[in-house]
Amino acid sequence: MKKLSKTDAKKQIEEFFSEIKNKTPKEIKKIKKLSMRFNVPLKEKRKLFCKKCYSAYRNSKIRIKNRYKIIECKKCGHFSRWKI
């Protein structure tokens, strides 16, 4: 494995999330570990995948209720609630 700097890791993470719809849960988990290793916050990008099964939110069920955005993962059925 080649050595990465923090800026290289940031670039790699940005590039990865630009086309997250085509990624597998294994790849998403790998990128999340990379961001944790280099202490790079994902911020808004963490809302693009399920935190339980790491699958990208494709065709998931989205509801808005009482100032919360509720997203149901199609794969595992997990609910993510984000404040609007």
C-alpha positions in Angstrom: 0.0 0.0 0.0 1.4 3.4 -1.0 1.7 6.2 1.5 -0.9 9.0 1.3 -0.9 12.5 2.7 -3.9 14.1 4.2 -4.5 16.3 1.1 -4.3 13.3 -1.2 -6.8 11.5 1.0 -9.1 14.5 0.8 -8.9 14.5 -3.0 -9.5 10.8 -3.2 -12.6 11.1 -0.9 -14.0 14.1 -3.0 -13.5 12.1 -6.2 -15.2 9.0 -4.7 -18.3 10.9 -3.6 -18.7 12.7 -7.0 -20.1 9.4 -8.4 -21.3 7.4 -5.3 -24.3 6.0 -7.1 -22.2 3.3 -8.9 -20.3 2.2 -5.7 -20.6 -1.0 -3.7 -21.0 -1.1 0.1 -17.5 -2.5 0.4 -16.0 0.5 -1.4 -18.0 3.0 0.7 -16.8 1.3 3.9 -13.2 1.6 2.6 -13.5 5.3 1.9 -15.2 5.9 5.3 -12.2 4.1 7.0 -9.8 6.3 5.0 -11.5 9.5 6.1 -11.4 8.3 9.8 -7.7 7.4 9.4 -6.8 10.8 8.1 -9.3 12.7 10.4 -11.1 14.1 7.3 -14.8 14.9 8.2 -17.4 13.7 5.7 -19.9 16.4 6.8 -22.8 16.3 4.3 -21.4 13.4 2.4 -22.4 11.0 5.2 -26.0 11.5 4.2 -25.4 9.8 0.9 -25.2 6.3 2.2 -26.8 4.0 4.9 -24.8 4.0 8.1 -25.9 0.4 8.8 -25.2 -1.5 5.5 -23.1 1.2 3.7 -25.2 1.0 0.5 -25.7 4.2 -1.5 -29.3 5.6 -1.2 -30.7 4.6 -4.6 -34.5 4.8 -5.0 -34.9 4.9 -1.3 -38.1 6.0 0.5 -37.9 9.7 1.6 -40.4 11.4 3.8 -40.5 14.8 5.4 -42.2 15.1 8.7 -42.0 17.6 11.6 -38.8 19.3 10.3 -37.1 15.9 9.8 -36.1 14.2 6.6 -36.6 10.5 7.1 -34.8 8.2 4.6 -35.5 4.4 4.6 -32.8 2.2 3.1 -34.1 -0.1 0.4 -31.6 -2.8 1.2 -31.7 -3.2 5.0 -34.8 -1.1 6.0 -32.9 1.1 8.3 -34.3 4.6 8.9 -32.0 7.7 8.9 -33.4 10.9 10.4 -31.8 14.2 9.5 -32.9 17.6 10.8 -33.9 20.1 8.1 
